[in-house]
Amino acid sequence: MSRLSAVALMPFGMASLQLLLEAVATHPSSLVFGSCSGQWKNCSKSHCCSDSTFQCFEKNRNFAQCRLSCYMGVHYDEAPQYQTYWTCNIKSPLGSDASSQVSHSMAAACKAPGSWPPTPEQL
């Protein structure tokens, strides 16, 4: 291989490495945990959602779900046998709880008895 061809290949190799690093930074969980969970699916093992508009919200130690949003407390739209308390902690693919603590404290600060979810009149 001549010097010219080696030099020509170097930028391509660097670009490939950059793309790989960007992919890992965007969705690290797919490399660490395998596949992310789909919309409304259990994400207690993957800690991530394949749809970037969804987040993995924890209900309890045994269940988490890819949802668009979450509010702490009992979700009365669930079947009666599943109406238990949601923590709504955000599960992170890398195990960081920083985002879940922010979400949890924000929800706790905003929640007053009977104020969430808002009624249609409040919207």
Backbone atoms as SQL, in Angstrom:
CREATE TABLE atoms (id INTEGER PRIMARY KEY, chain TEXT, resi INTEGER, resn TEXT, atom TEXT, x REAL, y REAL, z REAL);
INSERT INTO atoms VALUES
  (1, 'A', 1, 'MET', 'N', 0.847, -1.167, 0.000),
  (2, 'A', 1, 'MET', 'CA', 0.000, 0.000, 0.000),
  (3, 'A', 1, 'MET', 'C', 0.893, 1.232, 0.000),
  (4, 'A', 2, 'SER', 'N', 0.602, 2.147, -0.880),
  (5, 'A', 2, 'SER', 'CA', 1.409, 3.364, -0.957),
  (6, 'A', 2, 'SER', 'C', 1.019, 4.328, 0.155),
  (7, 'A', 3, 'ARG', 'N', 1.875, 5.318, 0.360),
  (8, 'A', 3, 'ARG', 'CA', 1.582, 6.322, 1.390),
  (9, 'A', 3, 'ARG', 'C', 0.284, 7.050, 1.091),
  (10, 'A', 4, 'LEU', 'N', 0.039, 7.329, -0.157),
  (11, 'A', 4, 'LEU', 'CA', -1.145, 8.082, -0.535),
  (12, 'A', 4, 'LEU', 'C', -2.414, 7.315, -0.172),
  (13, 'A', 5, 'SER', 'N', -2.452, 6.031, -0.461),
  (14, 'A', 5, 'SER', 'CA', -3.660, 5.267, -0.142),
  (15, 'A', 5, 'SER', 'C', -3.826, 5.099, 1.366),
  (16, 'A', 6, 'ALA', 'N', -2.746, 4.978, 2.098),
  (17, 'A', 6, 'ALA', 'CA', -2.839, 4.869, 3.557),
  (18, 'A', 6, 'ALA', 'C', -3.378, 6.159, 4.152),
  (19, 'A', 7, 'VAL', 'N', -2.931, 7.283, 3.628),
  (20, 'A', 7, 'VAL', 'CA', -3.413, 8.581, 4.108),
  (21, 'A', 7, 'VAL', 'C', -4.881, 8.746, 3.751),
  (22, 'A', 8, 'ALA', 'N', -5.282, 8.292, 2.583),
  (23, 'A', 8, 'ALA', 'CA', -6.675, 8.425, 2.156),
  (24, 'A', 8, 'ALA', 'C', -7.597, 7.574, 3.026),
  (25, 'A', 9, 'LEU', 'N', -7.120, 6.441, 3.504),
  (26, 'A', 9, 'LEU', 'CA', -7.957, 5.570, 4.331),
  (27, 'A', 9, 'LEU', 'C', -8.062, 6.052, 5.772),
  (28, 'A', 10, 'MET', 'N', -7.090, 6.783, 6.238),
  (29, 'A', 10, 'MET', 'CA', -7.089, 7.199, 7.634),
  (30, 'A', 10, 'MET', 'C', -8.313, 8.041, 8.000),
  (31, 'A', 11, 'PRO', 'N', -8.691, 9.071, 7.216),
  (32, 'A', 11, 'PRO', 'CA', -9.883, 9.834, 7.590),
  (33, 'A', 11, 'PRO', 'C', -11.138, 8.966, 7.624),
  (34, 'A', 12, 'PHE', 'N', -11.247, 8.007, 6.721),
  (35, 'A', 12, 'PHE', 'CA', -12.402, 7.115, 6.721),
  (36, 'A', 12, 'PHE', 'C', -12.455, 6.300, 8.012),
  (37, 'A', 13, 'GLY', 'N', -11.315, 5.785, 8.425),
  (38, 'A', 13, 'GLY', 'CA', -11.263, 5.019, 9.671),
  (39, 'A', 13, 'GLY', 'C', -11.629, 5.859, 10.878),
  (40, 'A', 14, 'MET', 'N', -11.168, 7.094, 10.917),
  (41, 'A', 14, 'MET', 'CA', -11.498, 7.989, 12.023),
  (42, 'A', 14, 'MET', 'C', -12.984, 8.323, 12.016),
  (43, 'A', 15, 'ALA', 'N', -13.548, 8.517, 10.819),
  (44, 'A', 15, 'ALA', 'CA', -14.980, 8.822, 10.720),
  (45, 'A', 15, 'ALA', 'C', -15.806, 7.641, 11.221),
  (46, 'A', 16, 'SER', 'N', -15.386, 6.424, 10.895),
  (47, 'A', 16, 'SER', 'CA', -16.103, 5.236, 11.368),
  (48, 'A', 16, 'SER', 'C', -16.055, 5.140, 12.883),
  (49, 'A', 17, 'LEU', 'N', -14.902, 5.419, 13.462),
  (50, 'A', 17, 'LEU', 'CA', -14.763, 5.392, 14.914),
  (51, 'A', 17, 'LEU', 'C', -15.654, 6.450, 15.547),
  (52, 'A', 18, 'GLN', 'N', -15.700, 7.631, 14.940),
  (53, 'A', 18, 'GLN', 'CA', -16.543, 8.706, 15.465),
  (54, 'A', 18, 'GLN', 'C', -18.014, 8.300, 15.411),
  (55, 'A', 19, 'LEU', 'N', -18.453, 7.696, 14.316),
  (56, 'A', 19, 'LEU', 'CA', -19.842, 7.246, 14.213),
  (57, 'A', 19, 'LEU', 'C', -20.162, 6.199, 15.265),
  (58, 'A', 20, 'LEU', 'N', -19.257, 5.276, 15.504),
  (59, 'A', 20, 'LEU', 'CA', -19.467, 4.258, 16.524),
  (60, 'A', 20, 'LEU', 'C', -19.581, 4.895, 17.899),
  (61, 'A', 21, 'LEU', 'N', -18.703, 5.837, 18.204),
  (62, 'A', 21, 'LEU', 'CA', -18.759, 6.512, 19.500),
  (63, 'A', 21, 'LEU', 'C', -20.044, 7.308, 19.653),
  (64, 'A', 22, 'GLU', 'N', -20.504, 7.959, 18.574),
  (65, 'A', 22, 'GLU', 'CA', -21.763, 8.697, 18.636),
  (66, 'A', 22, 'GLU', 'C', -22.930, 7.750, 18.860),
  (67, 'A', 23, 'ALA', 'N', -22.913, 6.592, 18.226),
  (68, 'A', 23, 'ALA', 'CA', -23.986, 5.616, 18.415),
  (69, 'A', 23, 'ALA', 'C', -24.013, 5.115, 19.849),
  (70, 'A', 24, 'VAL', 'N', -22.861, 4.862, 20.424),
  (71, 'A', 24, 'VAL', 'CA', -22.787, 4.396, 21.808),
  (72, 'A', 24, 'VAL', 'C', -23.265, 5.489, 22.756),
  (73, 'A', 25, 'ALA', 'N', -22.891, 6.727, 22.494),
  (74, 'A', 25, 'ALA', 'CA', -23.318, 7.830, 23.359),
  (75, 'A', 25, 'ALA', 'C', -24.819, 8.051, 23.266),
  (76, 'A', 26, 'THR', 'N', -25.399, 7.844, 22.084),
  (77, 'A', 26, 'THR', 'CA', -26.828, 8.046, 21.902),
  (78, 'A', 26, 'THR', 'C', -27.635, 6.914, 22.505),
  (79, 'A', 27, 'HIS', 'N', -27.224, 5.690, 22.285),
  (80, 'A', 27, 'HIS', 'CA', -27.961, 4.531, 22.780),
  (81, 'A', 27, 'HIS', 'C', -27.005, 3.495, 23.365),
  (82, 'A', 28, 'PRO', 'N', -26.364, 3.790, 24.510),
  (83, 'A', 28, 'PRO', 'CA', -25.389, 2.865, 25.072),
  (84, 'A', 28, 'PRO', 'C', -26.014, 1.552, 25.496),
  (85, 'A', 29, 'SER', 'N', -27.285, 1.573, 25.811),
  (86, 'A', 29, 'SER', 'CA', -27.924, 0.377, 26.338),
  (87, 'A', 29, 'SER', 'C', -27.976, -0.752, 25.326),
  (88, 'A', 30, 'SER', 'N', -28.061, -0.433, 24.036),
  (89, 'A', 30, 'SER', 'CA', -28.149, -1.498, 23.056),
  (90, 'A', 30, 'SER', 'C', -26.869, -2.317, 23.019),
  (91, 'A', 31, 'LEU', 'N', -25.730, -1.710, 23.362),
  (92, 'A', 31, 'LEU', 'CA', -24.486, -2.464, 23.408),
  (93, 'A', 31, 'LEU', 'C', -24.298, -3.163, 24.746),
  (94, 'A', 32, 'VAL', 'N', -24.790, -2.553, 25.817),
  (95, 'A', 32, 'VAL', 'CA', -24.576, -3.103, 27.147),
  (96, 'A', 32, 'VAL', 'C', -25.619, -4.149, 27.499),
  (97, 'A', 33, 'PHE', 'N', -26.882, -3.868, 27.216),
  (98, 'A', 33, 'PHE', 'CA', -27.961, -4.731, 27.664),
  (99, 'A', 33, 'PHE', 'C', -28.650, -5.497, 26.546),
  (100, 'A', 34, 'GLY', 'N', -28.273, -5.305, 25.298),
  (101, 'A', 34, 'GLY', 'CA', -28.994, -5.916, 24.199),
  (102, 'A', 34, 'GLY', 'C', -30.065, -4.964, 23.708),
  (103, 'A', 35, 'SER', 'N', -31.215, -5.489, 23.361),
  (104, 'A', 35, 'SER', 'CA', -32.289, -4.671, 22.805),
  (105, 'A', 35, 'SER', 'C', -32.999, -3.849, 23.862),
  (106, 'A', 36, 'CYS', 'N', -33.402, -2.654, 23.469),
  (107, 'A', 36, 'CYS', 'CA', -34.253, -1.831, 24.329),
  (108, 'A', 36, 'CYS', 'C', -35.691, -2.308, 24.168),
  (109, 'A', 37, 'SER', 'N', -36.532, -1.949, 25.111),
  (110, 'A', 37, 'SER', 'CA', -37.925, -2.390, 25.116),
  (111, 'A', 37, 'SER', 'C', -38.786, -1.481, 24.243),
  (112, 'A', 38, 'GLY', 'N', -39.857, -2.057, 23.702),
  (113, 'A', 38, 'GLY', 'CA', -40.775, -1.313, 22.844),
  (114, 'A', 38, 'GLY', 'C', -41.749, -0.459, 23.640),
  (115, 'A', 39, 'GLN', 'N', -42.568, 0.288, 22.922),
  (116, 'A', 39, 'GLN', 'CA', -43.573, 1.148, 23.542),
  (117, 'A', 39, 'GLN', 'C', -44.509, 0.328, 24.426),
  (118, 'A', 40, 'TRP', 'N', -44.731, 0.802, 25.640),
  (119, 'A', 40, 'TRP', 'CA', -45.641, 0.208, 26.626),
  (120, 'A', 40, 'TRP', 'C', -45.196, -1.176, 27.093),
  (121, 'A', 41, 'LYS', 'N', -43.958, -1.584, 26.787),
  (122, 'A', 41, 'LYS', 'CA', -43.441, -2.897, 27.196),
  (123, 'A', 41, 'LYS', 'C', -42.667, -2.788, 28.503),
  (124, 'A', 42, 'ASN', 'N', -42.475, -3.927, 29.141),
  (125, 'A', 42, 'ASN', 'CA', -41.717, -4.002, 30.392),
  (126, 'A', 42, 'ASN', 'C', -40.242, -3.715, 30.096),
  (127, 'A', 43, 'CYS', 'N', -39.685, -2.734, 30.777),
  (128, 'A', 43, 'CYS', 'CA', -38.276, -2.358, 30.576),
  (129, 'A', 43, 'CYS', 'C', -37.472, -2.544, 31.866),
  (130, 'A', 44, 'SER', 'N', -37.969, -3.387, 32.774),
  (131, 'A', 44, 'SER', 'CA', -37.275, -3.569, 34.050),
  (132, 'A', 44, 'SER', 'C', -35.902, -4.209, 33.874),
  (133, 'A', 45, 'LYS', 'N', -35.688, -4.929, 32.799),
  (134, 'A', 45, 'LYS', 'CA', -34.372, -5.537, 32.543),
  (135, 'A', 45, 'LYS', 'C', -33.509, -4.664, 31.629),
  (136, 'A', 46, 'SER', 'N', -34.098, -4.106, 30.565),
  (137, 'A', 46, 'SER', 'CA', -33.311, -3.325, 29.597),
  (138, 'A', 46, 'SER', 'C', -33.009, -1.911, 30.089),
  (139, 'A', 47, 'HIS', 'N', -33.892, -1.342, 30.900),
  (140, 'A', 47, 'HIS', 'CA', -33.755, 0.031, 31.417),
  (141, 'A', 47, 'HIS', 'C', -33.743, 1.066, 30.300),
  (142, 'A', 48, 'CYS', 'N', -34.239, 0.719, 29.113),
  (143, 'A', 48, 'CYS', 'CA', -34.276, 1.674, 28.012),
  (144, 'A', 48, 'CYS', 'C', -35.434, 1.349, 27.087),
  (145, 'A', 49, 'CYS', 'N', -35.811, 2.335, 26.281),
  (146, 'A', 49, 'CYS', 'CA', -36.921, 2.193, 25.343),
  (147, 'A', 49, 'CYS', 'C', -36.416, 2.400, 23.919),
  (148, 'A', 50, 'SER', 'N', -36.896, 1.570, 23.000),
  (149, 'A', 50, 'SER', 'CA', -36.449, 1.670, 21.611),
  (150, 'A', 50, 'SER', 'C', -36.960, 2.942, 20.944),
  (151, 'A', 51, 'ASP', 'N', -38.077, 3.479, 21.403),
  (152, 'A', 51, 'ASP', 'CA', -38.615, 4.741, 20.892),
  (153, 'A', 51, 'ASP', 'C', -38.084, 5.872, 21.769),
  (154, 'A', 52, 'SER', 'N', -37.364, 6.800, 21.178),
  (155, 'A', 52, 'SER', 'CA', -36.711, 7.853, 21.969),
  (156, 'A', 52, 'SER', 'C', -37.695, 8.830, 22.605),
  (157, 'A', 53, 'THR', 'N', -38.964, 8.804, 22.201),
  (158, 'A', 53, 'THR', 'CA', -39.953, 9.677, 22.839),
  (159, 'A', 53, 'THR', 'C', -40.522, 9.051, 24.110),
  (160, 'A', 54, 'PHE', 'N', -40.196, 7.796, 24.370),
  (161, 'A', 54, 'PHE', 'CA', -40.644, 7.091, 25.569),
  (162, 'A', 54, 'PHE', 'C', -39.500, 7.015, 26.572),
  (163, 'A', 55, 'GLN', 'N', -39.849, 6.882, 27.855),
  (164, 'A', 55, 'GLN', 'CA', -38.855, 6.673, 28.907),
  (165, 'A', 55, 'GLN', 'C', -39.256, 5.450, 29.715),
  (166, 'A', 56, 'CYS', 'N', -38.277, 4.841, 30.340),
  (167, 'A', 56, 'CYS', 'CA', -38.517, 3.668, 31.175),
  (168, 'A', 56, 'CYS', 'C', -38.840, 4.136, 32.592),
  (169, 'A', 57, 'PHE', 'N', -40.114, 4.037, 32.973),
  (170, 'A', 57, 'PHE', 'CA', -40.568, 4.461, 34.294),
  (171, 'A', 57, 'PHE', 'C', -40.787, 3.242, 35.183),
  (172, 'A', 58, 'GLU', 'N', -40.293, 3.329, 36.403),
  (173, 'A', 58, 'GLU', 'CA', -40.415, 2.238, 37.372),
  (174, 'A', 58, 'GLU', 'C', -41.761, 2.308, 38.088),
  (175, 'A', 59, 'LYS', 'N', -42.407, 1.154, 38.179),
  (176, 'A', 59, 'LYS', 'CA', -43.602, 1.044, 39.011),
  (177, 'A', 59, 'LYS', 'C', -43.184, 0.593, 40.402),
  (178, 'A', 60, 'ASN', 'N', -42.405, -0.472, 40.437),
  (179, 'A', 60, 'ASN', 'CA', -41.878, -1.015, 41.694),
  (180, 'A', 60, 'ASN', 'C', -40.592, -1.767, 41.373),
  (181, 'A', 61, 'ARG', 'N', -40.045, -2.481, 42.343),
  (182, 'A', 61, 'ARG', 'CA', -38.767, -3.189, 42.112),
  (183, 'A', 61, 'ARG', 'C', -38.868, -4.250, 41.030),
  (184, 'A', 62, 'ASN', 'N', -40.076, -4.723, 40.743),
  (185, 'A', 62, 'ASN', 'CA', -40.241, -5.831, 39.807),
  (186, 'A', 62, 'ASN', 'C', -40.770, -5.436, 38.434),
  (187, 'A', 63, 'PHE', 'N', -41.199, -4.196, 38.270),
  (188, 'A', 63, 'PHE', 'CA', -41.818, -3.821, 36.996),
  (189, 'A', 63, 'PHE', 'C', -41.507, -2.371, 36.649),
  (190, 'A', 64, 'ALA', 'N', -41.210, -2.158, 35.378),
  (191, 'A', 64, 'ALA', 'CA', -41.035, -0.822, 34.806),
  (192, 'A', 64, 'ALA', 'C', -41.605, -0.880, 33.398),
  (193, 'A', 65, 'GLN', 'N', -42.032, 0.262, 32.885),
  (194, 'A', 65, 'GLN', 'CA', -42.689, 0.265, 31.582),
  (195, 'A', 65, 'GLN', 'C', -42.235, 1.459, 30.755),
  (196, 'A', 66, 'CYS', 'N', -42.078, 1.224, 29.448),
  (197, 'A', 66, 'CYS', 'CA', -41.788, 2.315, 28.517),
  (198, 'A', 66, 'CYS', 'C', -43.076, 3.101, 28.310),
  (199, 'A', 67, 'ARG', 'N', -43.056, 4.357, 28.761),
  (200, 'A', 67, 'ARG', 'CA', -44.240, 5.215, 28.721),
  (201, 'A', 67, 'ARG', 'C', -43.841, 6.602, 28.235),
  (202, 'A', 68, 'LEU', 'N', -44.839, 7.370, 27.808),
  (203, 'A', 68, 'LEU', 'CA', -44.597, 8.762, 27.424),
  (204, 'A', 68, 'LEU', 'C', -44.436, 9.643, 28.647),
  (205, 'A', 69, 'SER', 'N', -45.182, 9.337, 29.709),
  (206, 'A', 69, 'SER', 'CA', -45.114, 10.110, 30.945),
  (207, 'A', 69, 'SER', 'C', -45.567, 9.217, 32.092),
  (208, 'A', 70, 'CYS', 'N', -45.414, 9.734, 33.301),
  (209, 'A', 70, 'CYS', 'CA', -45.785, 8.950, 34.475),
  (210, 'A', 70, 'CYS', 'C', -46.117, 9.902, 35.614),
  (211, 'A', 71, 'TYR', 'N', -47.070, 9.538, 36.435),
  (212, 'A', 71, 'TYR', 'CA', -47.331, 10.292, 37.658),
  (213, 'A', 71, 'TYR', 'C', -47.294, 9.326, 38.836),
  (214, 'A', 72, 'MET', 'N', -46.732, 9.803, 39.924),
  (215, 'A', 72, 'MET', 'CA', -46.600, 8.975, 41.121),
  (216, 'A', 72, 'MET', 'C', -47.977, 8.653, 41.677),
  (217, 'A', 73, 'GLY', 'N', -48.105, 7.437, 42.180),
  (218, 'A', 73, 'GLY', 'CA', -49.364, 7.042, 42.803),
  (219, 'A', 73, 'GLY', 'C', -50.027, 5.922, 42.030),
  (220, 'A', 74, 'VAL', 'N', -51.263, 5.644, 42.403),
  (221, 'A', 74, 'VAL', 'CA', -52.038, 4.583, 41.769),
  (222, 'A', 74, 'VAL', 'C', -52.582, 5.103, 40.442),
  (223, 'A', 75, 'HIS', 'N', -52.459, 4.300, 39.400),
  (224, 'A', 75, 'HIS', 'CA', -53.001, 4.633, 38.083),
  (225, 'A', 75, 'HIS', 'C', -54.343, 3.916, 37.954),
  (226, 'A', 76, 'TYR', 'N', -55.411, 4.664, 38.095),
  (227, 'A', 76, 'TYR', 'CA', -56.740, 4.061, 38.110),
  (228, 'A', 76, 'TYR', 'C', -57.213, 3.619, 36.737),
  (229, 'A', 77, 'ASP', 'N', -56.458, 3.925, 35.691),
  (230, 'A', 77, 'ASP', 'CA', -56.798, 3.427, 34.362),
  (231, 'A', 77, 'ASP', 'C', -56.297, 1.999, 34.145),
  (232, 'A', 78, 'GLU', 'N', -55.530, 1.465, 35.080),
  (233, 'A', 78, 'GLU', 'CA', -55.056, 0.081, 34.999),
  (234, 'A', 78, 'GLU', 'C', -56.156, -0.871, 35.475),
  (235, 'A', 79, 'ALA', 'N', -56.048, -2.121, 35.081),
  (236, 'A', 79, 'ALA', 'CA', -56.983, -3.139, 35.570),
  (237, 'A', 79, 'ALA', 'C', -56.910, -3.179, 37.099),
  (238, 'A', 80, 'PRO', 'N', -58.028, -3.427, 37.774),
  (239, 'A', 80, 'PRO', 'CA', -58.059, -3.370, 39.244),
  (240, 'A', 80, 'PRO', 'C', -56.957, -4.176, 39.933),
  (241, 'A', 81, 'GLN', 'N', -56.628, -5.348, 39.417),
  (242, 'A', 81, 'GLN', 'CA', -55.607, -6.174, 40.067),
  (243, 'A', 81, 'GLN', 'C', -54.205, -5.575, 39.954),
  (244, 'A', 82, 'TYR', 'N', -54.020, -4.604, 39.053),
  (245, 'A', 82, 'TYR', 'CA', -52.712, -3.971, 38.872),
  (246, 'A', 82, 'TYR', 'C', -52.651, -2.560, 39.452),
  (247, 'A', 83, 'GLN', 'N', -53.691, -2.122, 40.112),
  (248, 'A', 83, 'GLN', 'CA', -53.732, -0.765, 40.653),
  (249, 'A', 83, 'GLN', 'C', -52.935, -0.679, 41.944),
  (250, 'A', 84, 'THR', 'N', -51.625, -0.594, 41.770),
  (251, 'A', 84, 'THR', 'CA', -50.710, -0.398, 42.892),
  (252, 'A', 84, 'THR', 'C', -49.886, 0.852, 42.610),
  (253, 'A', 85, 'TYR', 'N', -49.161, 1.293, 43.592),
  (254, 'A', 85, 'TYR', 'CA', -48.429, 2.555, 43.549),
  (255, 'A', 85, 'TYR', 'C', -47.287, 2.528, 42.525),
  (256, 'A', 86, 'TRP', 'N', -47.182, 3.585, 41.721),
  (257, 'A', 86, 'TRP', 'CA', -46.060, 3.804, 40.807),
  (258, 'A', 86, 'TRP', 'C', -45.079, 4.773, 41.456),
  (259, 'A', 87, 'THR', 'N', -43.784, 4.426, 41.470),
  (260, 'A', 87, 'THR', 'CA', -42.768, 5.373, 41.945),
  (261, 'A', 87, 'THR', 'C', -42.434, 6.389, 40.859),
  (262, 'A', 88, 'CYS', 'N', -42.533, 5.967, 39.602),
  (263, 'A', 88, 'CYS', 'CA', -42.208, 6.794, 38.425),
  (264, 'A', 88, 'CYS', 'C', -40.742, 7.194, 38.368),
  (265, 'A', 89, 'ASN', 'N', -39.877, 6.468, 39.070),
  (266, 'A', 89, 'ASN', 'CA', -38.437, 6.694, 38.914),
  (267, 'A', 89, 'ASN', 'C', -38.061, 6.334, 37.487),
  (268, 'A', 90, 'ILE', 'N', -37.197, 7.128, 36.891),
  (269, 'A', 90, 'ILE', 'CA', -36.752, 6.868, 35.529),
  (270, 'A', 90, 'ILE', 'C', -35.577, 5.911, 35.589),
  (271, 'A', 91, 'LYS', 'N', -35.708, 4.784, 34.889),
  (272, 'A', 91, 'LYS', 'CA', -34.637, 3.789, 34.840),
  (273, 'A', 91, 'LYS', 'C', -33.620, 4.234, 33.798),
  (274, 'A', 92, 'SER', 'N', -32.359, 4.131, 34.140),
  (275, 'A', 92, 'SER', 'CA', -31.281, 4.537, 33.254),
  (276, 'A', 92, 'SER', 'C', -30.505, 3.310, 32.807),
  (277, 'A', 93, 'PRO', 'N', -30.124, 3.237, 31.525),
  (278, 'A', 93, 'PRO', 'CA', -29.381, 2.070, 31.051),
  (279, 'A', 93, 'PRO', 'C', -28.024, 1.897, 31.712),
  (280, 'A', 94, 'LEU', 'N', -27.442, 2.965, 32.221),
  (281, 'A', 94, 'LEU', 'CA', -26.123, 2.862, 32.832),
  (282, 'A', 94, 'LEU', 'C', -26.193, 2.824, 34.351),
  (283, 'A', 95, 'GLY', 'N', -27.385, 2.742, 34.904),
  (284, 'A', 95, 'GLY', 'CA', -27.526, 2.617, 36.343),
  (285, 'A', 95, 'GLY', 'C', -27.487, 3.924, 37.098),
  (286, 'A', 96, 'SER', 'N', -27.451, 5.051, 36.413),
  (287, 'A', 96, 'SER', 'CA', -27.431, 6.345, 37.092),
  (288, 'A', 96, 'SER', 'C', -28.832, 6.702, 37.552),
  (289, 'A', 97, 'ASP', 'N', -28.960, 7.138, 38.789),
  (290, 'A', 97, 'ASP', 'CA', -30.265, 7.511, 39.311),
  (291, 'A', 97, 'ASP', 'C', -30.469, 9.019, 39.337),
  (292, 'A', 98, 'ALA', 'N', -29.568, 9.797, 38.760),
  (293, 'A', 98, 'ALA', 'CA', -29.676, 11.258, 38.835),
  (294, 'A', 98, 'ALA', 'C', -30.978, 11.749, 38.225),
  (295, 'A', 99, 'SER', 'N', -31.329, 11.242, 37.041),
  (296, 'A', 99, 'SER', 'CA', -32.550, 11.719, 36.396),
  (297, 'A', 99, 'SER', 'C', -33.784, 11.279, 37.162),
  (298, 'A', 100, 'SER', 'N', -33.755, 10.084, 37.748),
  (299, 'A', 100, 'SER', 'CA', -34.929, 9.626, 38.482),
  (300, 'A', 100, 'SER', 'C', -35.122, 10.436, 39.749),
  (301, 'A', 101, 'GLN', 'N', -34.050, 10.880, 40.373),
  (302, 'A', 101, 'GLN', 'CA', -34.185, 11.689, 41.577),
  (303, 'A', 101, 'GLN', 'C', -34.798, 13.038, 41.242),
  (304, 'A', 102, 'VAL', 'N', -34.408, 13.622, 40.123),
  (305, 'A', 102, 'VAL', 'CA', -34.993, 14.896, 39.719),
  (306, 'A', 102, 'VAL', 'C', -36.470, 14.702, 39.434),
  (307, 'A', 103, 'SER', 'N', -36.807, 13.668, 38.675),
  (308, 'A', 103, 'SER', 'CA', -38.196, 13.410, 38.334),
  (309, 'A', 103, 'SER', 'C', -39.019, 13.159, 39.593),
  (310, 'A', 104, 'HIS', 'N', -38.484, 12.353, 40.497),
  (311, 'A', 104, 'HIS', 'CA', -39.196, 11.993, 41.713),
  (312, 'A', 104, 'HIS', 'C', -39.430, 13.221, 42.589),
  (313, 'A', 105, 'SER', 'N', -38.420, 14.050, 42.776),
  (314, 'A', 105, 'SER', 'CA', -38.586, 15.217, 43.640),
  (315, 'A', 105, 'SER', 'C', -39.489, 16.253, 42.995),
  (316, 'A', 106, 'MET', 'N', -39.421, 16.390, 41.671),
  (317, 'A', 106, 'MET', 'CA', -40.316, 17.327, 41.000),
  (318, 'A', 106, 'MET', 'C', -41.762, 16.876, 41.152),
  (319, 'A', 107, 'ALA', 'N', -42.000, 15.586, 40.973),
  (320, 'A', 107, 'ALA', 'CA', -43.361, 15.070, 41.106),
  (321, 'A', 107, 'ALA', 'C', -43.849, 15.212, 42.536),
  (322, 'A', 108, 'ALA', 'N', -42.985, 14.950, 43.506),
  (323, 'A', 108, 'ALA', 'CA', -43.376, 15.065, 44.910),
  (324, 'A', 108, 'ALA', 'C', -43.682, 16.514, 45.270),
  (325, 'A', 109, 'ALA', 'N', -42.917, 17.451, 44.727),
  (326, 'A', 109, 'ALA', 'CA', -43.138, 18.865, 45.027),
  (327, 'A', 109, 'ALA', 'C', -44.450, 19.358, 44.431),
  (328, 'A', 110, 'CYS', 'N', -44.836, 18.812, 43.296),
  (329, 'A', 110, 'CYS', 'CA', -46.053, 19.265, 42.622),
  (330, 'A', 110, 'CYS', 'C', -47.297, 18.540, 43.108),
  (331, 'A', 111, 'LYS', 'N', -47.130, 17.417, 43.752),
  (332, 'A', 111, 'LYS', 'CA', -48.280, 16.593, 44.102),
  (333, 'A', 111, 'LYS', 'C', -48.883, 17.035, 45.427),
  (334, 'A', 112, 'ALA', 'N', -50.109, 17.436, 45.365),
  (335, 'A', 112, 'ALA', 'CA', -50.899, 17.689, 46.562),
  (336, 'A', 112, 'ALA', 'C', -52.056, 16.701, 46.508),
  (337, 'A', 113, 'PRO', 'N', -52.591, 16.303, 47.647),
  (338, 'A', 113, 'PRO', 'CA', -53.683, 15.319, 47.627),
  (339, 'A', 113, 'PRO', 'C', -54.791, 15.736, 46.662),
  (340, 'A', 114, 'GLY', 'N', -55.119, 14.821, 45.769),
  (341, 'A', 114, 'GLY', 'CA', -56.197, 15.061, 44.820),
  (342, 'A', 114, 'GLY', 'C', -55.847, 15.970, 43.658),
  (343, 'A', 115, 'SER', 'N', -54.574, 16.370, 43.513),
  (344, 'A', 115, 'SER', 'CA', -54.233, 17.316, 42.454),
  (345, 'A', 115, 'SER', 'C', -53.707, 16.653, 41.193),
  (346, 'A', 116, 'TRP', 'N', -53.412, 15.370, 41.253),
  (347, 'A', 116, 'TRP', 'CA', -52.850, 14.712, 40.072),
  (348, 'A', 116, 'TRP', 'C', -53.474, 13.357, 39.890),
  (349, 'A', 117, 'PRO', 'N', -53.862, 12.978, 38.742),
  (350, 'A', 117, 'PRO', 'CA', -53.795, 13.744, 37.504),
  (351, 'A', 117, 'PRO', 'C', -54.839, 14.851, 37.496),
  (352, 'A', 118, 'PRO', 'N', -54.608, 15.902, 36.726),
  (353, 'A', 118, 'PRO', 'CA', -55.563, 17.003, 36.694),
  (354, 'A', 118, 'PRO', 'C', -56.876, 16.577, 36.043),
  (355, 'A', 119, 'THR', 'N', -57.936, 17.172, 36.477),
  (356, 'A', 119, 'THR', 'CA', -59.238, 16.909, 35.864),
  (357, 'A', 119, 'THR', 'C', -59.317, 17.695, 34.562),
  (358, 'A', 120, 'PRO', 'N', -60.218, 17.331, 33.657),
  (359, 'A', 120, 'PRO', 'CA', -60.349, 18.089, 32.400),
  (360, 'A', 120, 'PRO', 'C', -60.629, 19.576, 32.641),
  (361, 'A', 121, 'GLU', 'N', -61.342, 19.893, 33.714),
  (362, 'A', 121, 'GLU', 'CA', -61.638, 21.293, 34.018),
  (363, 'A', 121, 'GLU', 'C', -60.367, 22.065, 34.376),
  (364, 'A', 122, 'GLN', 'N', -59.389, 21.381, 34.979),
  (365, 'A', 122, 'GLN', 'CA', -58.145, 22.036, 35.370),
  (366, 'A', 122, 'GLN', 'C', -57.224, 22.277, 34.182),
  (367, 'A', 123, 'LEU', 'N', -57.430, 21.532, 33.114),
  (368, 'A', 123, 'LEU', 'CA', -56.591, 21.700, 31.923),
  (369, 'A', 123, 'LEU', 'C', -57.133, 22.832, 31.147);
